[in-house]
Amino acid sequence: MAANLTLCDQLKVILGQALQLPSFELDVGLLDAILPRLVELSVDTKLLGELSNFRYQLHHTNRKLDHLLDDAGRTQDAGALARNAGSILGTIAVLEGSGQQTLPPLLEARIASLEKPVRGLRRFV
């Protein structure tokens, strides 16, 4: 999550200045790999839902970046490129809201619940 938010900061600078096109995408690999397994194991539906939304927004941003690069190769219309960049910046704002405000307390609460000792279980040595 933190690595992708750092990439989002870099994208905002690149797209805001409109001096160059981004040459990287957001990293969805880890969430693609672990989210299905988390769904099997976890009962924290609120956290799972937010992780799924974060993952979707990462994929959505990558699709928009692909579209931006495709348009840049086909047209010299600065207005079209600016609209695409604005659309990407809007999606980045959603990602940042999730990654900076919504997910951290959900993750912290989940970790805290996992660290609590389970009542009724005895420790065997």
N, C-alpha and C positions, 0 to 999 in steps of 0.2 A: 504494500500500500504506500509506504513512504517513498520507495523508489519511483513509483508511478506519479506521485504528487510532485516529486522533483522534476520528472520529465514534463509534467504539465506546466510547471513554472518556466521551463526552457521553451516550451511551445508558445506560451503566452508572449514571451519576449520576441521570438521569431515572427509570429503571426502579427503581433502588434506593430512591429517596425516595418513589416511588408518589404523588407530588403532582400529576403531570401526565402526559399521554401524549406520546410523541415525535411531532414534526411533520416528520420527515425520514427518508429512507432512505439506505442505504449506496450508494456510487457504483461501479457495476459496468461502466459504459460503456467505460472504457479497456480493461479486460481482455477484455470482449466483442469489442472491435474488433481488438485485437492478438494475442490468443491463437491464433486459427486460423492467422494468418500465421506466428507463431513456430513452430507445430507443423510447418509446411511447411519452415521454414528451419533449425531447430535440431536437433542430435543429442543434446542434453542432456535425456534422458528423465526424470531425477530432478527437475530444475528444472521441466520442463513439467508433470509430474505434480503437483508441489506448487502451481504456479500455477493449475492446473485445480482442485485441491481448494480453494484460497483463493477462487477465483471462485465455485465451487459454494456455499461457506459464506456468501459475501456475498449471493448470490441466496436462499439458505435463510433467512438473517436477515431479508431484506426480505419474504419470504413470511410469516414469523412476525410481523413488525411489522404487515403488512396484516391478519393474523388478529386480532392484539391490538386494532387499531382497530375492526375489524368487531365483535368481541365487546363492546368498550366501548360501541358504539352500540346494541347489542341488549340488554345486561344490566347490571344494577347489582351483580352478584355479585362482590364484591371478591376472593373466593377464586379465581374463574376468572381474573380479571385478574392476580392474583398468580402463579398457575400459569403463565400465558402469559409473564409478565415473567421468571419463573425459567427458563423454557425458552429465552427469548431470551438471557438472561445466560449460560447454558451454551454456546450456539452462539458467543457473543462470546468466551468463554474459548478455544474451539477456534481462532477467527480470530486471537486475540492470540498463541497459541502458534505458529501458523504464521507470522504476520507479524513476530514479534519474535525467534523462536528458529530456526525451520527455514529460512525463505526468505532472510534476510540472508546467511548463509554460502554458500548455493547461488548467489545472485546475485553475490556477491563473487568466488567461484571462477570463475564463467562469465566475468565481466568480465576477470579476470586472464588466463584462457586466451585470450581474444580479443586481449589486448594483447601477448602473446608474439609475437616475430617467427617467421614460418614458415620452417623449415629448408629449404634447397634452392632457395629463391627468391632471385633476384638483383634488386637494385634497379636499375631503368633510369631514367636521367635524360634 
